[in-house]
Amino acid sequence: MRVKEKPYWYTEEGDIDAEEYCDAHNIRYESDVGIHMMYIWNEHGKQYIYWPTTGRWRARYSRTGTTYRSKGIEDFHKRFLNKVFKKKEETNETKSNSG
């Protein structure tokens, strides 16, 4: 009998792990436990949808609906949650300073 391996995208985190991480780091969120999904807000109020079991995420009001991968809630928080907004902010500052 063949042993079924876990899928490579499984983060070994559940809804409760992600909620505890968000609580510990003062990250605003709402959970939808029935479908294992969370709405997470960054420091500037932009909303993201995050799926704890797979680490997939996307902007909540995305036109394309493209999802991205993270290695877990900590990886999502450190690499993606506030980085996208800061890049846009830095670009706008650079444009206003050069002109």
N, CA, C and O atoms as a Tinker XYZ file with bonds, in Angstrom:
   396  protein
     1  N      0.830000   -1.172000    0.000000    73     2
     2  CA     0.000000    0.000000    0.000000    64     1     3
     3  C      0.889000    1.256000    0.000000    63     2     4     5
     4  O      1.851000    1.349000    0.762000    81     3
     5  N      0.554000    2.197000   -0.852000    73     3     6
     6  CA     1.328000    3.423000   -0.996000    64     5     7
     7  C      0.919000    4.434000    0.081000    63     6     8     9
     8  O     -0.267000    4.637000    0.339000    81     7
     9  N      1.921000    5.063000    0.704000    73     7    10
    10  CA     1.659000    6.069000    1.722000    64     9    11
    11  C      1.461000    7.416000    1.029000    63    10    12    13
    12  O      2.278000    7.838000    0.211000    81    11
    13  N      0.379000    8.066000    1.369000    73    11    14
    14  CA     0.080000    9.347000    0.756000    64    13    15
    15  C      0.887000   10.443000    1.445000    63    14    16    17
    16  O      0.804000   10.611000    2.662000    81    15
    17  N      1.663000   11.184000    0.666000    73    15    18
    18  CA     2.459000   12.271000    1.217000    64    17    19
    19  C      1.634000   13.548000    1.269000    63    18    20    21
    20  O      0.678000   13.721000    0.512000    81    19
    21  N      2.021000   14.442000    2.176000    73    19    22
    22  CA     1.310000   15.717000    2.251000    64    21    23
    23  C      1.661000   16.559000    1.024000    63    22    24    25
    24  O      2.773000   16.453000    0.506000    81    23
    25  N      0.748000   17.377000    0.559000    73    23    26
    26  CA     1.042000   18.244000   -0.589000    64    25    27
    27  C      2.159000   19.225000   -0.251000    63    26    28    29
    28  O      2.286000   19.634000    0.903000    81    27
    29  N      2.955000   19.601000   -1.214000    73    27    30
    30  CA     4.095000   20.479000   -0.969000    64    29    31
    31  C      3.680000   21.874000   -0.510000    63    30    32    33
    32  O      4.477000   22.590000    0.097000    81    31
    33  N      2.441000   22.262000   -0.794000    73    31    34
    34  CA     2.018000   23.610000   -0.431000    64    33    35
    35  C      1.399000   23.692000    0.955000    63    34    36    37
    36  O      1.034000   24.784000    1.391000    81    35
    37  N      1.270000   22.591000    1.653000    73    35    38
    38  CA     0.644000   22.585000    2.965000    64    37    39
    39  C      1.579000   23.235000    3.985000    63    38    40    41
    40  O      2.738000   22.834000    4.092000    81    39
    41  N      1.105000   24.220000    4.729000    73    39    42
    42  CA     1.958000   24.984000    5.644000    64    41    43
    43  C      2.058000   24.386000    7.049000    63    42    44    45
    44  O      2.858000   24.860000    7.856000    81    43
    45  N      1.275000   23.373000    7.355000    73    43    46
    46  CA     1.205000   22.782000    8.697000    64    45    47
    47  C      0.703000   23.789000    9.726000    63    46    48    49
    48  O      0.949000   23.630000   10.922000    81    47
    49  N      0.005000   24.820000    9.270000    73    47    50
    50  CA    -0.627000   25.787000   10.157000    64    49    51
    51  C     -2.135000   25.682000    9.975000    63    50    52    53
    52  O     -2.626000   25.318000    8.906000    81    51
    53  N     -2.835000   25.998000   11.009000    73    51    54
    54  CA    -4.289000   26.022000   10.913000    64    53    55
    55  C     -4.804000   27.416000   11.205000    63    54    56    57
    56  O     -4.028000   28.353000   11.386000    81    55
    57  N     -6.113000   27.544000   11.248000    73    55    58
    58  CA    -6.738000   28.831000   11.521000    64    57    59
    59  C     -6.296000   29.383000   12.877000    63    58    60    61
    60  O     -6.018000   30.574000   13.010000    81    59
    61  N     -6.236000   28.511000   13.874000    73    59    62
    62  CA    -5.904000   28.962000   15.228000    64    61    63
    63  C     -4.453000   29.449000   15.288000    63    62    64    65
    64  O     -4.174000   30.451000   15.947000    81    63
    65  N     -3.528000   28.764000   14.616000    73    63    66
    66  CA    -2.131000   29.204000   14.597000    64    65    67
    67  C     -2.013000   30.601000   13.994000    63    66    68    69
    68  O     -1.309000   31.458000   14.529000    81    67
    69  N     -2.694000   30.822000   12.897000    73    67    70
    70  CA    -2.642000   32.119000   12.227000    64    69    71
    71  C     -3.290000   33.203000   13.089000    63    70    72    73
    72  O     -2.787000   34.325000   13.155000    81    71
    73  N     -4.394000   32.877000   13.744000    73    71    74
    74  CA    -5.064000   33.850000   14.609000    64    73    75
    75  C     -4.172000   34.224000   15.794000    63    74    76    77
    76  O     -4.082000   35.396000   16.159000    81    75
    77  N     -3.515000   33.232000   16.392000    73    75    78
    78  CA    -2.625000   33.497000   17.522000    64    77    79
    79  C     -1.465000   34.384000   17.089000    63    78    80    81
    80  O     -1.062000   35.282000   17.828000    81    79
    81  N     -0.927000   34.141000   15.902000    73    79    82
    82  CA     0.174000   34.964000   15.382000    64    81    83
    83  C     -0.309000   36.404000   15.186000    63    82    84    85
    84  O      0.376000   37.347000   15.583000    81    83
    85  N     -1.462000   36.574000   14.586000    73    83    86
    86  CA    -2.006000   37.922000   14.356000    64    85    87
    87  C     -2.269000   38.643000   15.673000    63    86    88    89
    88  O     -1.985000   39.835000   15.790000    81    87
    89  N     -2.807000   37.938000   16.664000    73    87    90
    90  CA    -3.056000   38.540000   17.976000    64    89    91
    91  C     -1.738000   38.982000   18.624000    63    90    92    93
    92  O     -1.654000   40.075000   19.184000    81    91
    93  N     -0.726000   38.141000   18.545000    73    91    94
    94  CA     0.563000   38.437000   19.165000    64    93    95
    95  C      1.258000   39.626000   18.508000    63    94    96    97
    96  O      2.037000   40.322000   19.159000    81    95
    97  N      0.984000   39.866000   17.224000    73    95    98
    98  CA     1.646000   40.947000   16.492000    64    97    99
    99  C      0.711000   42.127000   16.194000    63    98   100   101
   100  O      1.019000   42.979000   15.361000    81    99
   101  N     -0.420000   42.164000   16.879000    73    99   102
   102  CA    -1.396000   43.261000   16.729000    64   101   103
   103  C     -1.784000   43.517000   15.280000    63   102   104   105
   104  O     -1.819000   44.660000   14.825000    81   103
   105  N     -2.073000   42.446000   14.567000    73   103   106
   106  CA    -2.513000   42.541000   13.171000    64   105   107
   107  C     -4.031000   42.386000   13.162000    63   106   108   109
   108  O     -4.569000   41.429000   13.720000    81   107
   109  N     -4.708000   43.325000   12.531000    73   107   110
   110  CA    -6.179000   43.281000   12.456000    64   109   111
   111  C     -6.597000   42.202000   11.453000    63   110   112   113
   112  O     -6.063000   42.127000   10.347000    81   111
   113  N     -7.555000   41.373000   11.857000    73   111   114
   114  CA    -8.032000   40.289000   10.995000    64   113   115
   115  C     -9.458000   39.906000   11.351000    63   114   116   117
   116  O     -9.962000   40.230000   12.427000    81   115
   117  N    -10.089000   39.211000   10.423000    73   115   118
   118  CA   -11.371000   38.547000   10.659000    64   117   119
   119  C    -11.242000   37.148000   10.082000    63   118   120   121
   120  O    -10.674000   36.973000    9.004000    81   119
   121  N    -11.760000   36.153000   10.785000    73   119   122
   122  CA   -11.674000   34.772000   10.322000    64   121   123
   123  C    -12.993000   34.280000    9.775000    63   122   124   125
   124  O    -14.064000   34.646000   10.261000    81   123
   125  N    -12.900000   33.447000    8.760000    73   123   126
   126  CA   -14.052000   32.704000    8.258000    64   125   127
   127  C    -13.653000   31.236000    8.364000    63   126   128   129
   128  O    -13.148000   30.642000    7.412000    81   127
   129  N    -13.891000   30.669000    9.539000    73   127   130
   130  CA   -13.406000   29.332000    9.862000    64   129   131
   131  C    -14.015000   28.263000    8.954000    63   130   132   133
   132  O    -13.366000   27.258000    8.667000    81   131
   133  N    -15.226000   28.463000    8.509000    73   131   134
   134  CA   -15.896000   27.465000    7.678000    64   133   135
   135  C    -15.150000   27.154000    6.394000    63   134   136   137
   136  O    -15.183000   26.023000    5.908000    81   135
   137  N    -14.475000   28.158000    5.842000    73   135   138
   138  CA   -13.722000   27.916000    4.607000    64   137   139
   139  C    -12.225000   28.167000    4.788000    63   138   140   141
   140  O    -11.495000   28.320000    3.809000    81   139
   141  N    -11.767000   28.210000    6.057000    73   139   142
   142  CA   -10.344000   28.354000    6.375000    64   141   143
   143  C     -9.725000   29.551000    5.652000    63   142   144   145
   144  O     -8.740000   29.415000    4.927000    81   143
   145  N    -10.313000   30.707000    5.862000    73   143   146
   146  CA    -9.863000   31.916000    5.196000    64   145   147
   147  C     -9.864000   33.060000    6.196000    63   146   148   149
   148  O    -10.691000   33.097000    7.106000    81   147
   149  N     -8.930000   33.998000    6.023000    73   147   150
   150  CA    -8.859000   35.156000    6.901000    64   149   151
   151  C     -8.804000   36.434000    6.071000    63   150   152   153
   152  O     -8.197000   36.461000    5.001000    81   151
   153  N     -9.431000   37.475000    6.563000    73   151   154
   154  CA    -9.265000   38.807000    5.995000    64   153   155
   155  C     -8.258000   39.512000    6.895000    63   154   156   157
   156  O     -8.464000   39.607000    8.105000    81   155
   157  N     -7.178000   40.002000    6.312000    73   155   158
   158  CA    -6.121000   40.644000    7.093000    64   157   159
   159  C     -5.893000   42.050000    6.542000    63   158   160   161
   160  O     -5.835000   42.252000    5.329000    81   159
   161  N     -5.766000   43.014000    7.447000    73   159   162
   162  CA    -5.514000   44.403000    7.063000    64   161   163
   163  C     -4.050000   44.741000    7.346000    63   162   164   165
   164  O     -3.502000   44.326000    8.367000    81   163
   165  N     -3.417000   45.490000    6.443000    73   163   166
   166  CA    -2.066000   45.946000    6.735000    64   165   167
   167  C     -2.114000   47.249000    7.523000    63   166   168   169
   168  O     -3.198000   47.709000    7.883000    81   167
   169  N     -0.952000   47.856000    7.799000    73   167   170
   170  CA    -0.883000   49.064000    8.633000    64   169   171
   171  C     -1.627000   50.245000    8.022000    63   170   172   173
   172  O     -2.002000   51.179000    8.732000    81   171
   173  N     -1.841000   50.208000    6.714000    73   171   174
   174  CA    -2.459000   51.322000    6.014000    64   173   175
   175  C     -3.914000   51.058000    5.633000    63   174   176   177
   176  O     -4.510000   51.832000    4.884000    81   175
   177  N     -4.490000   49.964000    6.147000    73   175   178
   178  CA    -5.894000   49.679000    5.927000    64   177   179
   179  C     -6.221000   48.869000    4.675000    63   178   180   181
   180  O     -7.394000   48.617000    4.400000    81   179
   181  N     -5.206000   48.454000    3.909000    73   179   182
   182  CA    -5.466000   47.628000    2.731000    64   181   183
   183  C     -5.778000   46.202000    3.179000    63   182   184   185
   184  O     -5.122000   45.666000    4.072000    81   183
   185  N     -6.786000   45.594000    2.550000    73   183   186
   186  CA    -7.222000   44.251000    2.951000    64   185   187
   187  C     -6.627000   43.180000    2.055000    63   186   188   189
   188  O     -6.459000   43.363000    0.850000    81   187
   189  N     -6.315000   42.053000    2.690000    73   187   190
   190  CA    -5.829000   40.876000    1.979000    64   189   191
   191  C     -6.652000   39.678000    2.410000    63   190   192   193
   192  O     -7.199000   39.654000    3.513000    81   191
   193  N     -6.738000   38.692000    1.546000    73   191   194
   194  CA    -7.338000   37.408000    1.896000    64   193   195
   195  C     -6.190000   36.434000    2.045000    63   194   196   197
   196  O     -5.314000   36.359000    1.184000    81   195
   197  N     -6.193000   35.679000    3.148000    73   195   198
   198  CA    -5.115000   34.742000    3.441000    64   197   199
   199  C     -5.713000   33.387000    3.804000    63   198   200   201
   200  O     -6.647000   33.313000    4.603000    81   199
   201  N     -5.182000   32.323000    3.225000    73   199   202
   202  CA    -5.610000   30.961000    3.522000    64   201   203
   203  C     -4.504000   30.285000    4.334000    63   202   204   205
   204  O     -3.469000   29.931000    3.768000    81   203
   205  N     -4.695000   30.094000    5.660000    73   203   206
   206  CA    -3.637000   29.584000    6.531000    64   205   207
   207  C     -3.114000   28.194000    6.176000    63   206   208   209
   208  O     -1.919000   27.941000    6.325000    81   207
   209  N     -3.956000   27.305000    5.719000    73   207   210
   210  CA    -3.511000   25.931000    5.481000    64   209   211
   211  C     -2.587000   25.807000    4.276000    63   210   212   213
   212  O     -1.772000   24.886000    4.214000    81   211
   213  N     -2.705000   26.725000    3.317000    73   211   214
   214  CA    -1.863000   26.665000    2.116000    64   213   215
   215  C     -0.876000   27.813000    2.014000    63   214   216   217
   216  O      0.073000   27.739000    1.234000    81   215
   217  N     -1.078000   28.874000    2.786000    73   215   218
   218  CA    -0.208000   30.037000    2.700000    64   217   219
   219  C     -0.509000   30.922000    1.502000    63   218   220   221
   220  O      0.237000   31.862000    1.230000    81   219
   221  N     -1.579000   30.641000    0.787000    73   219   222
   222  CA    -1.950000   31.455000   -0.380000    64   221   223
   223  C     -2.546000   32.767000    0.107000    63   222   224   225
   224  O     -3.156000   32.821000    1.174000    81   223
   225  N     -2.368000   33.825000   -0.678000    73   223   226
   226  CA    -2.914000   35.120000   -0.318000    64   225   227
   227  C     -3.122000   35.963000   -1.573000    63   226   228   229
   228  O     -2.537000   35.699000   -2.623000    81   227
   229  N     -3.963000   36.977000   -1.440000    73   227   230
   230  CA    -4.180000   37.947000   -2.514000    64   229   231
   231  C     -4.813000   39.196000   -1.922000    63   230   232   233
   232  O     -5.340000   39.171000   -0.810000    81   231
   233  N     -4.755000   40.278000   -2.670000    73   231   234
   234  CA    -5.450000   41.492000   -2.257000    64   233   235
   235  C     -6.946000   41.194000   -2.300000    63   234   236   237
   236  O     -7.410000   40.497000   -3.203000    81   235
   237  N     -7.692000   41.706000   -1.350000    73   235   238
   238  CA    -9.118000   41.386000   -1.280000    64   237   239
   239  C     -9.878000   41.914000   -2.481000    63   238   240   241
   240  O    -10.726000   41.209000   -3.029000    81   239
   241  N     -9.599000   43.120000   -2.898000    73   239   242
   242  CA   -10.315000   43.706000   -4.030000    64   241   243
   243  C     -9.412000   43.739000   -5.255000    63   242   244   245
   244  O     -9.164000   44.798000   -5.831000    81   243
   245  N     -8.933000   42.588000   -5.636000    73   243   246
   246  CA    -8.044000   42.459000   -6.786000    64   245   247
   247  C     -8.864000   42.285000   -8.060000    63   246   248   249
   248  O     -9.838000   41.532000   -8.080000    81   247
   249  N     -8.472000   42.978000   -9.112000    73   247   250
   250  CA    -9.191000   42.842000  -10.385000    64   249   251
   251  C     -8.939000   41.487000  -11.033000    63   250   252   253
   252  O     -9.830000   40.920000  -11.666000    81   251
   253  N     -7.727000   40.971000  -10.874000    73   251   254
   254  CA    -7.373000   39.714000  -11.543000    64   253   255
   255  C     -7.670000   38.486000  -10.694000    63   254   256   257
   256  O     -7.895000   37.403000  -11.235000    81   255
   257  N     -7.674000   38.637000   -9.382000    73   255   258
   258  CA    -7.898000   37.486000   -8.509000    64   257   259
   259  C     -6.676000   36.589000   -8.392000    63   258   260   261
   260  O     -6.779000   35.465000   -7.901000    81   259
   261  N     -5.517000   37.074000   -8.839000    73   259   262
   262  CA    -4.283000   36.299000   -8.774000    64   261   263
   263  C     -3.898000   36.055000   -7.325000    63   262   264   265
   264  O     -3.915000   36.972000   -6.504000    81   263
   265  N     -3.548000   34.802000   -7.016000    73   263   266
   266  CA    -3.098000   34.478000   -5.670000    64   265   267
   267  C     -1.602000   34.227000   -5.689000    63   266   268   269
   268  O     -1.027000   33.839000   -6.707000    81   267
   269  N     -0.981000   34.462000   -4.530000    73   267   270
   270  CA     0.461000   34.294000   -4.366000    64   269   271
   271  C      0.717000   33.337000   -3.217000    63   270   272   273
   272  O     -0.182000   33.063000   -2.422000    81   271
   273  N      1.934000   32.830000   -3.125000    73   271   274
   274  CA     2.280000   31.865000   -2.074000    64   273   275
   275  C      3.204000   32.476000   -1.032000    63   274   276   277
   276  O      4.080000   33.287000   -1.333000    81   275
   277  N      2.975000   32.057000    0.194000    73   275   278
   278  CA     3.906000   32.351000    1.275000    64   277   279
   279  C      4.187000   31.020000    1.982000    63   278   280   281
   280  O      3.507000   30.021000    1.746000    81   279
   281  N      5.184000   31.029000    2.836000    73   279   282
   282  CA     5.543000   29.797000    3.543000    64   281   283
   283  C      4.780000   29.644000    4.851000    63   282   284   285
   284  O      4.981000   28.670000    5.576000    81   283
   285  N      3.915000   30.587000    5.153000    73   283   286
   286  CA     3.132000   30.565000    6.384000    64   285   287
   287  C      2.780000   31.978000    6.778000    63   286   288   289
   288  O      3.126000   32.926000    6.074000    81   287
   289  N      2.096000   32.130000    7.900000    73   287   290
   290  CA     1.621000   33.437000    8.322000    64   289   291
   291  C      2.781000   34.371000    8.655000    63   290   292   293
   292  O      2.713000   35.559000    8.340000    81   291
   293  N      3.828000   33.874000    9.274000    73   291   294
   294  CA     4.976000   34.724000    9.609000    64   293   295
   295  C      5.666000   35.226000    8.337000    63   294   296   297
   296  O      6.041000   36.395000    8.251000    81   295
   297  N      5.830000   34.347000    7.365000    73   295   298
   298  CA     6.432000   34.725000    6.086000    64   297   299
   299  C      5.564000   35.764000    5.369000    63   298   300   301
   300  O      6.082000   36.746000    4.837000    81   299
   301  N      4.261000   35.550000    5.354000    73   299   302
   302  CA     3.335000   36.503000    4.737000    64   301   303
   303  C      3.451000   37.873000    5.408000    63   302   304   305
   304  O      3.514000   38.898000    4.730000    81   303
   305  N      3.478000   37.882000    6.726000    73   303   306
   306  CA     3.564000   39.132000    7.480000    64   305   307
   307  C      4.875000   39.864000    7.204000    63   306   308   309
   308  O      4.868000   41.063000    6.924000    81   307
   309  N      5.982000   39.162000    7.279000    73   307   310
   310  CA     7.289000   39.808000    7.153000    64   309   311
   311  C      7.639000   40.197000    5.715000    63   310   312   313
   312  O      8.257000   41.238000    5.490000    81   311
   313  N      7.250000   39.377000    4.752000    73   311   314
   314  CA     7.663000   39.659000    3.371000    64   313   315
   315  C      6.651000   40.426000    2.541000    63   314   316   317
   316  O      7.037000   41.172000    1.642000    81   315
   317  N      5.362000   40.261000    2.820000    73   315   318
   318  CA     4.370000   40.791000    1.897000    64   317   319
   319  C      3.377000   41.799000    2.466000    63   318   320   321
   320  O      3.001000   42.737000    1.763000    81   319
   321  N      2.949000   41.642000    3.690000    73   319   322
   322  CA     1.796000   42.391000    4.197000    64   321   323
   323  C      1.925000   43.904000    4.030000    63   322   324   325
   324  O      1.004000   44.538000    3.516000    81   323
   325  N      3.029000   44.490000    4.444000    73   323   326
   326  CA     3.183000   45.941000    4.361000    64   325   327
   327  C      4.161000   46.378000    3.277000    63   326   328   329
   328  O      4.269000   47.569000    2.986000    81   327
   329  N      4.857000   45.450000    2.690000    73   327   330
   330  CA     5.889000   45.774000    1.704000    64   329   331
   331  C      5.318000   46.398000    0.429000    63   330   332   333
   332  O      5.896000   47.353000   -0.090000    81   331
   333  N      4.226000   45.898000   -0.074000    73   331   334
   334  CA     3.656000   46.371000   -1.327000    64   333   335
   335  C      3.305000   47.850000   -1.215000    63   334   336   337
   336  O      3.608000   48.633000   -2.116000    81   335
   337  N      2.677000   48.228000   -0.129000    73   335   338
   338  CA     2.267000   49.623000    0.047000    64   337   339
   339  C      3.482000   50.530000    0.196000    63   338   340   341
   340  O      3.511000   51.623000   -0.371000    81   339
   341  N      4.480000   50.089000    0.950000    73   339   342
   342  CA     5.676000   50.903000    1.156000    64   341   343
   343  C      6.412000   51.153000   -0.149000    63   342   344   345
   344  O      6.943000   52.245000   -0.353000    81   343
   345  N      6.458000   50.169000   -1.035000    73   343   346
   346  CA     7.120000   50.361000   -2.319000    64   345   347
   347  C      6.437000   51.463000   -3.113000    63   346   348   349
   348  O      7.117000   52.310000   -3.692000    81   347
   349  N      5.115000   51.471000   -3.154000    73   347   350
   350  CA     4.368000   52.501000   -3.874000    64   349   351
   351  C      4.619000   53.867000   -3.238000    63   350   352   353
   352  O      4.783000   54.862000   -3.944000    81   351
   353  N      4.648000   53.916000   -1.926000    73   351   354
   354  CA     4.862000   55.162000   -1.206000    64   353   355
   355  C      6.250000   55.728000   -1.514000    63   354   356   357
   356  O      6.391000   56.929000   -1.749000    81   355
   357  N      7.285000   54.861000   -1.515000    73   355   358
   358  CA     8.640000   55.288000   -1.831000    64   357   359
   359  C      8.736000   55.796000   -3.262000    63   358   360   361
   360  O      9.425000   56.783000   -3.521000    81   359
   361  N      8.054000   55.137000   -4.191000    73   359   362
   362  CA     8.060000   55.552000   -5.589000    64   361   363
   363  C      7.446000   56.941000   -5.728000    63   362   364   365
   364  O      7.981000   57.776000   -6.458000    81   363
   365  N      6.347000   57.202000   -5.052000    73   363   366
   366  CA     5.702000   58.509000   -5.101000    64   365   367
   367  C      6.597000   59.602000   -4.509000    63   366   368   369
   368  O      6.649000   60.709000   -5.045000    81   367
   369  N      7.303000   59.303000   -3.407000    73   367   370
   370  CA     8.211000   60.251000   -2.794000    64   369   371
   371  C      9.372000   60.566000   -3.743000    63   370   372   373
   372  O      9.773000   61.724000   -3.864000    81   371
   373  N      9.906000   59.559000   -4.406000    73   371   374
   374  CA    11.016000   59.750000   -5.337000    64   373   375
   375  C     10.592000   60.648000   -6.489000    63   374   376   377
   376  O     11.352000   61.526000   -6.896000    81   375
   377  N      9.405000   60.445000   -7.015000    73   375   378
   378  CA     8.901000   61.268000   -8.122000    64   377   379
   379  C      8.734000   62.721000   -7.695000    63   378   380   381
   380  O      9.101000   63.633000   -8.437000    81   379
   381  N      8.177000   62.945000   -6.493000    73   379   382
   382  CA     7.945000   64.312000   -6.039000    64   381   383
   383  C      9.251000   65.032000   -5.690000    63   382   384   385
   384  O      9.329000   66.254000   -5.825000    81   383
   385  N     10.266000   64.306000   -5.249000    73   383   386
   386  CA    11.557000   64.912000   -4.913000    64   385   387
   387  C     12.380000   65.244000   -6.154000    63   386   388   389
   388  O     13.167000   66.190000   -6.130000    81   387
   389  N     12.215000   64.489000   -7.232000    73   387   390
   390  CA    13.021000   64.692000   -8.426000    64   389   391
   391  C     12.474000   65.805000   -9.316000    63   390   392   393
   392  O     13.201000   66.324000  -10.163000    81   391
   393  N     11.211000   66.179000   -9.140000    73   391   394
   394  CA    10.587000   67.146000  -10.039000    64   393   395
   395  C     10.550000   68.466000   -9.489000    63   394   396
   396  O     10.053000   69.390000  -10.133000    81   395
